């Protein structure tokens, strides 16, 4: 099942379209914009994420 939710407006935050009209920004739109901005930064492109994972042998004999 897919649960659809209404967009969450952010009071006081507006976007302006190419025609000069303003509309309320939603949380979803703002997060997308912030995410794209971060993805395009130089420091993010060079970011390496490492995770410490136990080897599979660690789980032998565990029930």
C-alpha positions in Angstrom: 0.0 0.0 0.0 1.2 3.5 -0.8 0.3 6.2 1.7 -0.1 9.6 0.0 0.4 12.6 2.2 -0.4 16.3 1.6 2.6 18.5 1.0 3.8 20.4 4.0 3.8 24.2 3.5 6.6 26.2 5.1 5.1 29.5 6.3 7.2 32.5 5.3 9.2 30.6 2.6 8.3 31.4 -0.9 9.5 30.7 -4.4 9.2 33.0 -7.4 8.5 31.5 -10.8 9.7 32.8 -14.2 6.6 35.0 -14.5 7.3 36.7 -11.2 4.5 35.0 -9.3 5.2 33.9 -5.8 4.0 30.6 -4.2 4.5 29.0 -0.9 7.4 26.5 -0.7 6.7 23.1 0.6 9.0 21.1 2.8 9.5 18.6 0.0 10.5 21.2 -2.5 12.9 22.8 0.0 14.6 19.5 0.8 15.0 18.7 -2.9 16.5 22.1 -3.5 18.9 21.8 -0.5 19.8 18.2 -1.6 20.7 19.3 -5.1 22.7 22.3 -3.7 24.7 20.0 -1.4 25.3 17.4 -4.2 26.8 20.1 -6.4 29.3 21.3 -3.9 33.0 20.5 -4.2 33.3 19.0 -0.7 30.4 16.6 -1.2 31.9 15.3 -4.5 35.0 14.3 -2.6 33.2 12.9 0.4 33.9 9.2 1.2 31.6 7.3 3.5 33.1 4.4 5.3 31.2 2.0 7.5 32.7 -0.4 10.0 31.0 -3.8 9.4 31.8 -7.0 11.2 32.9 -9.9 9.0 30.5 -12.7 8.2 32.6 -15.0 10.4 31.5 -13.0 13.4 28.0 -14.4 13.0 29.0 -18.1 12.9 27.4 -20.0 15.7 25.0 -17.2 16.7 21.4 -18.2 16.8 
